[in-house]
Amino acid sequence: MIKEPKSKFIKVRCKCKNEQIIFEKCSTKVDCLVCGKPLAVPQGGKAKIEARVLEVLS
């Protein structure tokens, strides 16, 4: 039996309308590629998402 991964990729939208796919459990700060604002900040486990979550990808 193969275990399902506990973390996923998520599609988020920044305030500048840019959409990016990021990892739910990031270990470093993830910034928007267009405007540079933070999208996710690591907190030991799952990251604090600071953008609008559009979709959870599996």
PDBQT receptor file of N, H, CA, C and O in Angstrom, charges set to zero:
ATOM      1  N   MET A   1       0.828  -1.165   0.000  1.00  0.00    +0.000 N 
ATOM      2  CA  MET A   1       0.000   0.000   0.000  1.00  0.00    +0.000 C 
ATOM      3  C   MET A   1       0.888   1.249   0.000  1.00  0.00    +0.000 C 
ATOM      4  O   MET A   1       1.811   1.363   0.807  1.00  0.00    +0.000 OA
ATOM      5  N   ILE A   2       0.603   2.171  -0.901  1.00  0.00    +0.000 N 
ATOM      6  H   ILE A   2      -0.147   2.078  -1.556  1.00  0.00    +0.000 HD
ATOM      7  CA  ILE A   2       1.365   3.408  -1.031  1.00  0.00    +0.000 C 
ATOM      8  C   ILE A   2       0.658   4.514  -0.266  1.00  0.00    +0.000 C 
ATOM      9  O   ILE A   2      -0.550   4.708  -0.405  1.00  0.00    +0.000 OA
ATOM     10  N   LYS A   3       1.428   5.242   0.550  1.00  0.00    +0.000 N 
ATOM     11  H   LYS A   3       2.409   5.085   0.663  1.00  0.00    +0.000 HD
ATOM     12  CA  LYS A   3       0.845   6.323   1.340  1.00  0.00    +0.000 C 
ATOM     13  C   LYS A   3       0.645   7.576   0.487  1.00  0.00    +0.000 C 
ATOM     14  O   LYS A   3       1.447   7.881  -0.396  1.00  0.00    +0.000 OA
ATOM     15  N   GLU A   4      -0.430   8.285   0.770  1.00  0.00    +0.000 N 
ATOM     16  H   GLU A   4      -1.082   8.038   1.487  1.00  0.00    +0.000 HD
ATOM     17  CA  GLU A   4      -0.687   9.568   0.130  1.00  0.00    +0.000 C 
ATOM     18  C   GLU A   4       0.206  10.625   0.772  1.00  0.00    +0.000 C 
ATOM     19  O   GLU A   4       0.436  10.579   1.980  1.00  0.00    +0.000 OA
ATOM     20  N   PRO A   5       0.714  11.574  -0.011  1.00  0.00    +0.000 N 
ATOM     21  CA  PRO A   5       1.488  12.651   0.598  1.00  0.00    +0.000 C 
ATOM     22  C   PRO A   5       0.600  13.524   1.477  1.00  0.00    +0.000 C 
ATOM     23  O   PRO A   5      -0.577  13.723   1.173  1.00  0.00    +0.000 OA
ATOM     24  N   LYS A   6       1.166  14.049   2.573  1.00  0.00    +0.000 N 
ATOM     25  H   LYS A   6       2.121  13.887   2.820  1.00  0.00    +0.000 HD
ATOM     26  CA  LYS A   6       0.391  14.857   3.505  1.00  0.00    +0.000 C 
ATOM     27  C   LYS A   6       0.343  16.328   3.110  1.00  0.00    +0.000 C 
ATOM     28  O   LYS A   6      -0.474  17.081   3.639  1.00  0.00    +0.000 OA
ATOM     29  N   SER A   7       1.192  16.740   2.202  1.00  0.00    +0.000 N 
ATOM     30  H   SER A   7       1.856  16.129   1.772  1.00  0.00    +0.000 HD
ATOM     31  CA  SER A   7       1.204  18.133   1.771  1.00  0.00    +0.000 C 
ATOM     32  C   SER A   7       0.916  18.218   0.272  1.00  0.00    +0.000 C 
ATOM     33  O   SER A   7       1.072  17.245  -0.467  1.00  0.00    +0.000 OA
ATOM     34  N   LYS A   8       0.499  19.388  -0.146  1.00  0.00    +0.000 N 
ATOM     35  H   LYS A   8       0.373  20.178   0.454  1.00  0.00    +0.000 HD
ATOM     36  CA  LYS A   8       0.063  19.565  -1.534  1.00  0.00    +0.000 C 
ATOM     37  C   LYS A   8       0.603  20.875  -2.090  1.00  0.00    +0.000 C 
ATOM     38  O   LYS A   8       1.145  21.707  -1.363  1.00  0.00    +0.000 OA
ATOM     39  N   PHE A   9       0.442  21.030  -3.380  1.00  0.00    +0.000 N 
ATOM     40  H   PHE A   9       0.001  20.354  -3.970  1.00  0.00    +0.000 HD
ATOM     41  CA  PHE A   9       0.725  22.288  -4.036  1.00  0.00    +0.000 C 
ATOM     42  C   PHE A   9      -0.570  23.081  -4.088  1.00  0.00    +0.000 C 
ATOM     43  O   PHE A   9      -1.655  22.511  -4.205  1.00  0.00    +0.000 OA
ATOM     44  N   ILE A  10      -0.447  24.402  -4.000  1.00  0.00    +0.000 N 
ATOM     45  H   ILE A  10       0.434  24.865  -3.905  1.00  0.00    +0.000 HD
ATOM     46  CA  ILE A  10      -1.639  25.235  -4.067  1.00  0.00    +0.000 C 
ATOM     47  C   ILE A  10      -1.416  26.362  -5.077  1.00  0.00    +0.000 C 
ATOM     48  O   ILE A  10      -0.301  26.857  -5.240  1.00  0.00    +0.000 OA
ATOM     49  N   LYS A  11      -2.486  26.749  -5.740  1.00  0.00    +0.000 N 
ATOM     50  H   LYS A  11      -3.392  26.347  -5.607  1.00  0.00    +0.000 HD
ATOM     51  CA  LYS A  11      -2.444  27.870  -6.675  1.00  0.00    +0.000 C 
ATOM     52  C   LYS A  11      -2.974  29.088  -5.930  1.00  0.00    +0.000 C 
ATOM     53  O   LYS A  11      -4.088  29.062  -5.406  1.00  0.00    +0.000 OA
ATOM     54  N   VAL A  12      -2.178  30.158  -5.882  1.00  0.00    +0.000 N 
ATOM     55  H   VAL A  12      -1.274  30.180  -6.308  1.00  0.00    +0.000 HD
ATOM     56  CA  VAL A  12      -2.557  31.371  -5.167  1.00  0.00    +0.000 C 
ATOM     57  C   VAL A  12      -2.527  32.568  -6.116  1.00  0.00    +0.000 C 
ATOM     58  O   VAL A  12      -1.864  32.552  -7.153  1.00  0.00    +0.000 OA
ATOM     59  N   ARG A  13      -3.269  33.609  -5.724  1.00  0.00    +0.000 N 
ATOM     60  H   ARG A  13      -3.808  33.622  -4.882  1.00  0.00    +0.000 HD
ATOM     61  CA  ARG A  13      -3.284  34.846  -6.512  1.00  0.00    +0.000 C 
ATOM     62  C   ARG A  13      -2.837  35.993  -5.611  1.00  0.00    +0.000 C 
ATOM     63  O   ARG A  13      -3.375  36.195  -4.523  1.00  0.00    +0.000 OA
ATOM     64  N   CYS A  14      -1.860  36.724  -6.079  1.00  0.00    +0.000 N 
ATOM     65  H   CYS A  14      -1.423  36.560  -6.963  1.00  0.00    +0.000 HD
ATOM     66  CA  CYS A  14      -1.346  37.883  -5.370  1.00  0.00    +0.000 C 
ATOM     67  C   CYS A  14      -2.305  39.063  -5.572  1.00  0.00    +0.000 C 
ATOM     68  O   CYS A  14      -3.208  39.002  -6.407  1.00  0.00    +0.000 OA
ATOM     69  N   LYS A  15      -2.101  40.132  -4.804  1.00  0.00    +0.000 N 
ATOM     70  H   LYS A  15      -1.368  40.182  -4.126  1.00  0.00    +0.000 HD
ATOM     71  CA  LYS A  15      -2.928  41.338  -4.964  1.00  0.00    +0.000 C 
ATOM     72  C   LYS A  15      -2.714  42.000  -6.312  1.00  0.00    +0.000 C 
ATOM     73  O   LYS A  15      -3.574  42.749  -6.777  1.00  0.00    +0.000 OA
ATOM     74  N   CYS A  16      -1.576  41.734  -6.951  1.00  0.00    +0.000 N 
ATOM     75  H   CYS A  16      -0.878  41.126  -6.574  1.00  0.00    +0.000 HD
ATOM     76  CA  CYS A  16      -1.291  42.302  -8.280  1.00  0.00    +0.000 C 
ATOM     77  C   CYS A  16      -1.883  41.444  -9.402  1.00  0.00    +0.000 C 
ATOM     78  O   CYS A  16      -1.604  41.681 -10.577  1.00  0.00    +0.000 OA
ATOM     79  N   LYS A  17      -2.698  40.448  -9.042  1.00  0.00    +0.000 N 
ATOM     80  H   LYS A  17      -2.925  40.255  -8.088  1.00  0.00    +0.000 HD
ATOM     81  CA  LYS A  17      -3.409  39.545  -9.963  1.00  0.00    +0.000 C 
ATOM     82  C   LYS A  17      -2.524  38.459 -10.577  1.00  0.00    +0.000 C 
ATOM     83  O   LYS A  17      -2.982  37.714 -11.443  1.00  0.00    +0.000 OA
ATOM     84  N   ASN A  18      -1.271  38.356 -10.146  1.00  0.00    +0.000 N 
ATOM     85  H   ASN A  18      -0.899  38.961  -9.442  1.00  0.00    +0.000 HD
ATOM     86  CA  ASN A  18      -0.399  37.287 -10.617  1.00  0.00    +0.000 C 
ATOM     87  C   ASN A  18      -0.776  35.983  -9.927  1.00  0.00    +0.000 C 
ATOM     88  O   ASN A  18      -1.012  35.966  -8.719  1.00  0.00    +0.000 OA
ATOM     89  N   GLU A  19      -0.835  34.884 -10.689  1.00  0.00    +0.000 N 
ATOM     90  H   GLU A  19      -0.644  34.898 -11.670  1.00  0.00    +0.000 HD
ATOM     91  CA  GLU A  19      -1.128  33.562 -10.135  1.00  0.00    +0.000 C 
ATOM     92  C   GLU A  19       0.140  32.725 -10.137  1.00  0.00    +0.000 C 
ATOM     93  O   GLU A  19       0.868  32.684 -11.129  1.00  0.00    +0.000 OA
ATOM     94  N   GLN A  20       0.402  32.049  -9.003  1.00  0.00    +0.000 N 
ATOM     95  H   GLN A  20      -0.190  32.082  -8.197  1.00  0.00    +0.000 HD
ATOM     96  CA  GLN A  20       1.568  31.183  -8.867  1.00  0.00    +0.000 C 
ATOM     97  C   GLN A  20       1.173  29.898  -8.178  1.00  0.00    +0.000 C 
ATOM     98  O   GLN A  20       0.211  29.859  -7.410  1.00  0.00    +0.000 OA
ATOM     99  N   ILE A  21       1.919  28.849  -8.457  1.00  0.00    +0.000 N 
ATOM    100  H   ILE A  21       2.700  28.880  -9.081  1.00  0.00    +0.000 HD
ATOM    101  CA  ILE A  21       1.744  27.571  -7.762  1.00  0.00    +0.000 C 
ATOM    102  C   ILE A  21       2.892  27.452  -6.769  1.00  0.00    +0.000 C 
ATOM    103  O   ILE A  21       4.063  27.543  -7.135  1.00  0.00    +0.000 OA
ATOM    104  N   ILE A  22       2.527  27.244  -5.486  1.00  0.00    +0.000 N 
ATOM    105  H   ILE A  22       1.576  27.170  -5.189  1.00  0.00    +0.000 HD
ATOM    106  CA  ILE A  22       3.528  27.155  -4.431  1.00  0.00    +0.000 C 
ATOM    107  C   ILE A  22       3.286  25.885  -3.621  1.00  0.00    +0.000 C 
ATOM    108  O   ILE A  22       2.216  25.281  -3.692  1.00  0.00    +0.000 OA
ATOM    109  N   PHE A  23       4.297  25.492  -2.851  1.00  0.00    +0.000 N 
ATOM    110  H   PHE A  23       5.166  25.982  -2.793  1.00  0.00    +0.000 HD
ATOM    111  CA  PHE A  23       4.207  24.311  -2.001  1.00  0.00    +0.000 C 
ATOM    112  C   PHE A  23       3.597  24.697  -0.665  1.00  0.00    +0.000 C 
ATOM    113  O   PHE A  23       3.940  25.732  -0.094  1.00  0.00    +0.000 OA
ATOM    114  N   GLU A  24       2.696  23.868  -0.171  1.00  0.00    +0.000 N 
ATOM    115  H   GLU A  24       2.417  23.028  -0.635  1.00  0.00    +0.000 HD
ATOM    116  CA  GLU A  24       1.973  24.146   1.060  1.00  0.00    +0.000 C 
ATOM    117  C   GLU A  24       2.887  24.201   2.290  1.00  0.00    +0.000 C 
ATOM    118  O   GLU A  24       2.611  24.940   3.235  1.00  0.00    +0.000 OA
ATOM    119  N   LYS A  25       3.967  23.427   2.278  1.00  0.00    +0.000 N 
ATOM    120  H   LYS A  25       4.191  22.827   1.510  1.00  0.00    +0.000 HD
ATOM    121  CA  LYS A  25       4.901  23.383   3.409  1.00  0.00    +0.000 C 
ATOM    122  C   LYS A  25       6.259  23.933   2.980  1.00  0.00    +0.000 C 
ATOM    123  O   LYS A  25       7.254  23.208   2.976  1.00  0.00    +0.000 OA
ATOM    124  N   CYS A  26       6.298  25.206   2.622  1.00  0.00    +0.000 N 
ATOM    125  H   CYS A  26       5.490  25.795   2.625  1.00  0.00    +0.000 HD
ATOM    126  CA  CYS A  26       7.552  25.794   2.160  1.00  0.00    +0.000 C 
ATOM    127  C   CYS A  26       8.505  26.003   3.341  1.00  0.00    +0.000 C 
ATOM    128  O   CYS A  26       8.065  26.260   4.462  1.00  0.00    +0.000 OA
ATOM    129  N   SER A  27       9.787  25.893   3.088  1.00  0.00    +0.000 N 
ATOM    130  H   SER A  27      10.145  25.684   2.178  1.00  0.00    +0.000 HD
ATOM    131  CA  SER A  27      10.789  26.068   4.143  1.00  0.00    +0.000 C 
ATOM    132  C   SER A  27      11.457  27.436   4.065  1.00  0.00    +0.000 C 
ATOM    133  O   SER A  27      12.200  27.812   4.971  1.00  0.00    +0.000 OA
ATOM    134  N   THR A  28      11.201  28.186   2.992  1.00  0.00    +0.000 N 
ATOM    135  H   THR A  28      10.597  27.880   2.255  1.00  0.00    +0.000 HD
ATOM    136  CA  THR A  28      11.699  29.554   2.857  1.00  0.00    +0.000 C 
ATOM    137  C   THR A  28      10.547  30.445   2.429  1.00  0.00    +0.000 C 
ATOM    138  O   THR A  28       9.529  29.960   1.936  1.00  0.00    +0.000 OA
ATOM    139  N   LYS A  29      10.705  31.740   2.615  1.00  0.00    +0.000 N 
ATOM    140  H   LYS A  29      11.532  32.135   3.016  1.00  0.00    +0.000 HD
ATOM    141  CA  LYS A  29       9.666  32.691   2.237  1.00  0.00    +0.000 C 
ATOM    142  C   LYS A  29       9.486  32.683   0.725  1.00  0.00    +0.000 C 
ATOM    143  O   LYS A  29      10.468  32.695  -0.018  1.00  0.00    +0.000 OA
ATOM    144  N   VAL A  30       8.232  32.663   0.265  1.00  0.00    +0.000 N 
ATOM    145  H   VAL A  30       7.435  32.653   0.869  1.00  0.00    +0.000 HD
ATOM    146  CA  VAL A  30       7.924  32.669  -1.165  1.00  0.00    +0.000 C 
ATOM    147  C   VAL A  30       7.344  34.033  -1.518  1.00  0.00    +0.000 C 
ATOM    148  O   VAL A  30       6.329  34.451  -0.959  1.00  0.00    +0.000 OA
ATOM    149  N   ASP A  31       7.997  34.722  -2.449  1.00  0.00    +0.000 N 
ATOM    150  H   ASP A  31       8.822  34.383  -2.903  1.00  0.00    +0.000 HD
ATOM    151  CA  ASP A  31       7.553  36.043  -2.886  1.00  0.00    +0.000 C 
ATOM    152  C   ASP A  31       6.915  35.971  -4.260  1.00  0.00    +0.000 C 
ATOM    153  O   ASP A  31       7.187  35.057  -5.039  1.00  0.00    +0.000 OA
ATOM    154  N   CYS A  32       6.056  36.954  -4.553  1.00  0.00    +0.000 N 
ATOM    155  H   CYS A  32       5.835  37.697  -3.921  1.00  0.00    +0.000 HD
ATOM    156  CA  CYS A  32       5.442  37.066  -5.871  1.00  0.00    +0.000 C 
ATOM    157  C   CYS A  32       6.531  37.369  -6.898  1.00  0.00    +0.000 C 
ATOM    158  O   CYS A  32       7.422  38.180  -6.643  1.00  0.00    +0.000 OA
ATOM    159  N   LEU A  33       6.459  36.726  -8.039  1.00  0.00    +0.000 N 
ATOM    160  H   LEU A  33       5.735  36.068  -8.246  1.00  0.00    +0.000 HD
ATOM    161  CA  LEU A  33       7.471  36.933  -9.071  1.00  0.00    +0.000 C 
ATOM    162  C   LEU A  33       7.306  38.263  -9.787  1.00  0.00    +0.000 C 
ATOM    163  O   LEU A  33       8.241  38.729 -10.438  1.00  0.00    +0.000 OA
ATOM    164  N   VAL A  34       6.131  38.886  -9.682  1.00  0.00    +0.000 N 
ATOM    165  H   VAL A  34       5.371  38.508  -9.153  1.00  0.00    +0.000 HD
ATOM    166  CA  VAL A  34       5.867  40.145 -10.375  1.00  0.00    +0.000 C 
ATOM    167  C   VAL A  34       6.150  41.349  -9.473  1.00  0.00    +0.000 C 
ATOM    168  O   VAL A  34       6.948  42.216  -9.829  1.00  0.00    +0.000 OA
ATOM    169  N   CYS A  35       5.492  41.404  -8.292  1.00  0.00    +0.000 N 
ATOM    170  H   CYS A  35       4.844  40.699  -8.002  1.00  0.00    +0.000 HD
ATOM    171  CA  CYS A  35       5.606  42.597  -7.445  1.00  0.00    +0.000 C 
ATOM    172  C   CYS A  35       6.525  42.406  -6.245  1.00  0.00    +0.000 C 
ATOM    173  O   CYS A  35       6.933  43.393  -5.634  1.00  0.00    +0.000 OA
ATOM    174  N   GLY A  36       6.867  41.164  -5.887  1.00  0.00    +0.000 N 
ATOM    175  H   GLY A  36       6.535  40.362  -6.384  1.00  0.00    +0.000 HD
ATOM    176  CA  GLY A  36       7.798  40.910  -4.797  1.00  0.00    +0.000 C 
ATOM    177  C   GLY A  36       7.181  40.813  -3.413  1.00  0.00    +0.000 C 
ATOM    178  O   GLY A  36       7.906  40.643  -2.433  1.00  0.00    +0.000 OA
ATOM    179  N   LYS A  37       5.850  40.917  -3.304  1.00  0.00    +0.000 N 
ATOM    180  H   LYS A  37       5.260  41.055  -4.100  1.00  0.00    +0.000 HD
ATOM    181  CA  LYS A  37       5.204  40.799  -1.990  1.00  0.00    +0.000 C 
ATOM    182  C   LYS A  37       5.207  39.341  -1.550  1.00  0.00    +0.000 C 
ATOM    183  O   LYS A  37       5.157  38.446  -2.394  1.00  0.00    +0.000 OA
ATOM    184  N   PRO A  38       5.266  39.084  -0.236  1.00  0.00    +0.000 N 
ATOM    185  CA  PRO A  38       5.297  37.699   0.243  1.00  0.00    +0.000 C 
ATOM    186  C   PRO A  38       3.965  36.977   0.008  1.00  0.00    +0.000 C 
ATOM    187  O   PRO A  38       2.895  37.530   0.263  1.00  0.00    +0.000 OA
ATOM    188  N   LEU A  39       4.045  35.734  -0.482  1.00  0.00    +0.000 N 
ATOM    189  H   LEU A  39       4.914  35.284  -0.689  1.00  0.00    +0.000 HD
ATOM    190  CA  LEU A  39       2.871  34.894  -0.693  1.00  0.00    +0.000 C 
ATOM    191  C   LEU A  39       2.737  33.862   0.412  1.00  0.00    +0.000 C 
ATOM    192  O   LEU A  39       1.623  33.524   0.814  1.00  0.00    +0.000 OA
ATOM    193  N   ALA A  40       3.865  33.356   0.911  1.00  0.00    +0.000 N 
ATOM    194  H   ALA A  40       4.770  33.631   0.584  1.00  0.00    +0.000 HD
ATOM    195  CA  ALA A  40       3.853  32.348   1.965  1.00  0.00    +0.000 C 
ATOM    196  C   ALA A  40       5.080  32.534   2.861  1.00  0.00    +0.000 C 
ATOM    197  O   ALA A  40       6.184  32.801   2.388  1.00  0.00    +0.000 OA
ATOM    198  N   VAL A  41       4.851  32.385   4.168  1.00  0.00    +0.000 N 
ATOM    199  H   VAL A  41       3.954  32.168   4.552  1.00  0.00    +0.000 HD
ATOM    200  CA  VAL A  41       5.921  32.518   5.152  1.00  0.00    +0.000 C 
ATOM    201  C   VAL A  41       5.978  31.219   5.944  1.00  0.00    +0.000 C 
ATOM    202  O   VAL A  41       4.952  30.789   6.471  1.00  0.00    +0.000 OA
ATOM    203  N   PRO A  42       7.157  30.571   6.049  1.00  0.00    +0.000 N 
ATOM    204  CA  PRO A  42       7.244  29.301   6.778  1.00  0.00    +0.000 C 
ATOM    205  C   PRO A  42       6.986  29.478   8.266  1.00  0.00    +0.000 C 
ATOM    206  O   PRO A  42       7.335  30.500   8.857  1.00  0.00    +0.000 OA
ATOM    207  N   GLN A  43       6.355  28.444   8.868  1.00  0.00    +0.000 N 
ATOM    208  H   GLN A  43       6.072  27.614   8.388  1.00  0.00    +0.000 HD
ATOM    209  CA  GLN A  43       6.068  28.487  10.303  1.00  0.00    +0.000 C 
ATOM    210  C   GLN A  43       6.336  27.137  10.955  1.00  0.00    +0.000 C 
ATOM    211  O   GLN A  43       5.648  26.769  11.907  1.00  0.00    +0.000 OA
ATOM    212  N   GLY A  44       7.298  26.410  10.474  1.00  0.00    +0.000 N 
ATOM    213  H   GLY A  44       7.856  26.709   9.700  1.00  0.00    +0.000 HD
ATOM    214  CA  GLY A  44       7.652  25.126  11.066  1.00  0.00    +0.000 C 
ATOM    215  C   GLY A  44       6.944  23.953  10.418  1.00  0.00    +0.000 C 
ATOM    216  O   GLY A  44       7.583  22.936  10.150  1.00  0.00    +0.000 OA
ATOM    217  N   GLY A  45       5.679  24.053  10.162  1.00  0.00    +0.000 N 
ATOM    218  H   GLY A  45       5.160  24.879  10.380  1.00  0.00    +0.000 HD
ATOM    219  CA  GLY A  45       4.898  23.009   9.483  1.00  0.00    +0.000 C 
ATOM    220  C   GLY A  45       4.357  23.587   8.191  1.00  0.00    +0.000 C 
ATOM    221  O   GLY A  45       5.108  23.886   7.263  1.00  0.00    +0.000 OA
ATOM    222  N   LYS A  46       3.047  23.740   8.147  1.00  0.00    +0.000 N 
ATOM    223  H   LYS A  46       2.437  23.498   8.901  1.00  0.00    +0.000 HD
ATOM    224  CA  LYS A  46       2.451  24.385   6.990  1.00  0.00    +0.000 C 
ATOM    225  C   LYS A  46       2.736  25.876   7.034  1.00  0.00    +0.000 C 
ATOM    226  O   LYS A  46       2.800  26.482   8.104  1.00  0.00    +0.000 OA
ATOM    227  N   ALA A  47       2.904  26.450   5.863  1.00  0.00    +0.000 N 
ATOM    228  H   ALA A  47       2.852  25.958   4.994  1.00  0.00    +0.000 HD
ATOM    229  CA  ALA A  47       3.239  27.865   5.773  1.00  0.00    +0.000 C 
ATOM    230  C   ALA A  47       2.005  28.738   5.996  1.00  0.00    +0.000 C 
ATOM    231  O   ALA A  47       0.872  28.310   5.778  1.00  0.00    +0.000 OA
ATOM    232  N   LYS A  48       2.253  29.960   6.431  1.00  0.00    +0.000 N 
ATOM    233  H   LYS A  48       3.174  30.308   6.608  1.00  0.00    +0.000 HD
ATOM    234  CA  LYS A  48       1.173  30.943   6.542  1.00  0.00    +0.000 C 
ATOM    235  C   LYS A  48       1.000  31.553   5.157  1.00  0.00    +0.000 C 
ATOM    236  O   LYS A  48       1.904  32.216   4.649  1.00  0.00    +0.000 OA
ATOM    237  N   ILE A  49      -0.161  31.328   4.548  1.00  0.00    +0.000 N 
ATOM    238  H   ILE A  49      -0.895  30.789   4.960  1.00  0.00    +0.000 HD
ATOM    239  CA  ILE A  49      -0.432  31.809   3.201  1.00  0.00    +0.000 C 
ATOM    240  C   ILE A  49      -0.960  33.234   3.305  1.00  0.00    +0.000 C 
ATOM    241  O   ILE A  49      -1.953  33.487   3.987  1.00  0.00    +0.000 OA
ATOM    242  N   GLU A  50      -0.292  34.161   2.627  1.00  0.00    +0.000 N 
ATOM    243  H   GLU A  50       0.515  33.955   2.073  1.00  0.00    +0.000 HD
ATOM    244  CA  GLU A  50      -0.675  35.564   2.681  1.00  0.00    +0.000 C 
ATOM    245  C   GLU A  50      -1.271  36.040   1.369  1.00  0.00    +0.000 C 
ATOM    246  O   GLU A  50      -1.270  37.238   1.086  1.00  0.00    +0.000 OA
ATOM    247  N   ALA A  51      -1.776  35.127   0.571  1.00  0.00    +0.000 N 
ATOM    248  H   ALA A  51      -1.777  34.154   0.800  1.00  0.00    +0.000 HD
ATOM    249  CA  ALA A  51      -2.412  35.447  -0.697  1.00  0.00    +0.000 C 
ATOM    250  C   ALA A  51      -3.726  34.675  -0.780  1.00  0.00    +0.000 C 
ATOM    251  O   ALA A  51      -4.014  33.831   0.069  1.00  0.00    +0.000 OA
ATOM    252  N   ARG A  52      -4.501  34.967  -1.788  1.00  0.00    +0.000 N 
ATOM    253  H   ARG A  52      -4.266  35.652  -2.477  1.00  0.00    +0.000 HD
ATOM    254  CA  ARG A  52      -5.777  34.290  -1.970  1.00  0.00    +0.000 C 
ATOM    255  C   ARG A  52      -5.550  32.900  -2.581  1.00  0.00    +0.000 C 
ATOM    256  O   ARG A  52      -4.917  32.775  -3.630  1.00  0.00    +0.000 OA
ATOM    257  N   VAL A  53      -6.067  31.867  -1.924  1.00  0.00    +0.000 N 
ATOM    258  H   VAL A  53      -6.581  31.969  -1.072  1.00  0.00    +0.000 HD
ATOM    259  CA  VAL A  53      -5.925  30.505  -2.423  1.00  0.00    +0.000 C 
ATOM    260  C   VAL A  53      -7.017  30.261  -3.468  1.00  0.00    +0.000 C 
ATOM    261  O   VAL A  53      -8.208  30.396  -3.186  1.00  0.00    +0.000 OA
ATOM    262  N   LEU A  54      -6.588  29.899  -4.676  1.00  0.00    +0.000 N 
ATOM    263  H   LEU A  54      -5.621  29.788  -4.906  1.00  0.00    +0.000 HD
ATOM    264  CA  LEU A  54      -7.537  29.648  -5.763  1.00  0.00    +0.000 C 
ATOM    265  C   LEU A  54      -7.898  28.180  -5.882  1.00  0.00    +0.000 C 
ATOM    266  O   LEU A  54      -9.051  27.830  -6.136  1.00  0.00    +0.000 OA
ATOM    267  N   GLU A  55      -6.890  27.312  -5.693  1.00  0.00    +0.000 N 
ATOM    268  H   GLU A  55      -5.953  27.596  -5.487  1.00  0.00    +0.000 HD
ATOM    269  CA  GLU A  55      -7.108  25.873  -5.929  1.00  0.00    +0.000 C 
ATOM    270  C   GLU A  55      -6.066  25.077  -5.180  1.00  0.00    +0.000 C 
ATOM    271  O   GLU A  55      -4.917  25.499  -5.054  1.00  0.00    +0.000 OA
ATOM    272  N   VAL A  56      -6.476  23.916  -4.681  1.00  0.00    +0.000 N 
ATOM    273  H   VAL A  56      -7.410  23.574  -4.784  1.00  0.00    +0.000 HD
ATOM    274  CA  VAL A  56      -5.556  22.971  -4.043  1.00  0.00    +0.000 C 
ATOM    275  C   VAL A  56      -5.304  21.852  -5.038  1.00  0.00    +0.000 C 
ATOM    276  O   VAL A  56      -6.232  21.155  -5.449  1.00  0.00    +0.000 OA
ATOM    277  N   LEU A  57      -4.055  21.683  -5.421  1.00  0.00    +0.000 N 
ATOM    278  H   LEU A  57      -3.301  22.249  -5.088  1.00  0.00    +0.000 HD
ATOM    279  CA  LEU A  57      -3.686  20.680  -6.425  1.00  0.00    +0.000 C 
ATOM    280  C   LEU A  57      -3.201  19.417  -5.727  1.00  0.00    +0.000 C 
ATOM    281  O   LEU A  57      -2.582  19.487  -4.665  1.00  0.00    +0.000 OA
ATOM    282  N   SER A  58      -3.478  18.280  -6.317  1.00  0.00    +0.000 N 
ATOM    283  H   SER A  58      -3.980  18.223  -7.180  1.00  0.00    +0.000 HD
ATOM    284  CA  SER A  58      -3.028  17.034  -5.688  1.00  0.00    +0.000 C 
ATOM    285  C   SER A  58      -1.912  16.377  -6.456  1.00  0.00    +0.000 C 
ATOM    286  O   SER A  58      -1.425  15.320  -6.054  1.00  0.00    +0.000 OA
TER     287      SER A  58
